[in-house]
Amino acid sequence: MNRTTLSLIAGATALAAVTGFAAVSSPGATDEPARAAAHLPVERTTLLCPQPSTSDLAETTYTSFTPVTEGTENEGGAELRPATKNPKSGDKPVLKPGDPGKPVTGDASGGEAPALVGTAEGRFAPGWTVQQTTEVAAGTGRGLQGVTCTAADTEFWFPATSTGADRTDYVHLTNPDDSAAVVDIELYGKDGALKTTVGEGITVQPHSSEPVLLSTLTDEKQTDVTVHVVVRSGRVGAAVQALDDKLGGDWLPASTDPSNSLVLPGIPKDATAVRLVAFTPNDADVDLKVRLASPSGLITPAGNETLHLKGGTTVAVDLGDITRGEAGSLVLTAPDGSVPVVAAVRVLRGKGDEQESAFIPAARPVGTRATAVDNTAKGTTLSVTAPEATATVKVTASAGTEGGTPASKTYTIKSGTTQHIEAPAGSKGTYALTLEPESDTPVYASRTLATTTDGVPFFTVQPLPDDRGTVAVPEATEDLSVLQK
C-alpha cells in the first residue's frame, strides 16, 4: 500500500469522525457483507502554491474556483496566504475566493511573490482548485509557466528533470503544518542513482517553502534525471520548476505513482519535438510499449515501438513531431504487467530561437470530477483521452469573472482516441472547466494555455486528476452514540 493510499484512508477516517459515520463490527458479526461506502463532500481542503518566479519581469495570475457541490452547507470560506510571514505585509490574504460556481482572480508582479498556503472549508472545500500562471517576458525560463496548486503528500516522482549546464531546475518544497518536515531527495540518471552531497535530511521549517537547486545536490551533469522526493516526517507540497537558457521553461508536476500502465494526456497538435523520459524503480528491466492515442485511434510510432528500461536507470528518447498536426496522448504499457514505471515528456513548440517548452507527466484518471481554471475564450485547449474503451464525459464551463452563465455539454470519446474539446459557450472573462465522466471507463485529460509573445509560442500544460471533492465513508454497522452518553 503506497503513501497516497494511506493518506486517503487517513482523510476518510477524519471525515468519518467529523460527520458521525464509523464502520464498526460487533464480535461474531463477520458473516455480514460489507455495506457500501457513502461518498460525502470533503469539509476542508488545503492547497500549496510554490513561489512563482525570481524574475523581476514575472507577471503572475492566481485563479481560484470551487464547483457547486450538492450536499454542502452554506457556511465556510477560503483564502490564500503567504507560506512565510512577511514583516512588511504580515499574514494578509493574497486572494479570498468568491462563491462556489464563480472564479476569482488575483495578480502579483516581480520576483518577490511568495509561496502560498490556501485553506477552504465548508461549501468552498469540495473540489477547490487554484491555478498559478506566470508569464516571464525574457531571460532564463522565459515563457508561460503554469501549475495547479496541490495538496501536501509524502512521496513524489519527477522524471524529465535535469542537472545539465543549460538547465536550472528547482524542487520547491512547501510545508503547510506547525511542525518541521524532513525530506530526502534522490536523483537517478542514465547509470542509476547519482551520488548526492546534501540530498538527505533536508529540513523544511513550519509554514515555509524551500526551493532546492538540483545541480547543487550532485557534481554529475546529466540531461535526463528522475527526482524522487521522500518525506521522512511531516508532509510537503512539491513541484519542479524547470528553466532552460534557450527553450523557455515551465513547471513539472509529479508523475502518478509507479505503474505498469501510464497515460500522458494532451500533447499539443503543433508540437515540434517530444522527448519521453521514463524510469523504473525496480531492479528488473522492461521493454515499455509506446503508443499514441490520436483522434483516429491508437498508433504505434514507427521506430519507437518500445522503450527499453534498465532497472533503476533513467532512459530518454526523442519522438520528434509524433503528433503530426493532430491531438495526441502517449499510452505506455509494460507487456508483462509486473514492472512499475514513472514517466513524463518535454514538449517543444516553435522553431529555432522562437521555441518554448512545457512538461506533461503521466497523469491520474479524471475520476469522479476534475477542474481546470484560468481559461479564456482564446488560447485554451482541453484534451480528453479514453485509452481503454469508449467513454462519455460532461464538460461544464462556469460563469466567467466578467459575467455569463454556466453551460454544459456531453461528449463521446471513442476508444483509444484523444479529442480536443471546445468549451461550451456562455462565459465572459476568465472561467473554469469542470469534467465529469458519465461512464466507468477511465478518462484522462489535460488543459493547455497558449499565447504568442514577440513571435514565441508561449504555452503551459496541466493534467486534470480527480479534484478529491468527495471521500468514501463506510456506512456505520452499529450506533456508537450510546458510547458518548
Disulfide bonds with the S-S distance in Angstrom:
Cys49-Cys149 2.07
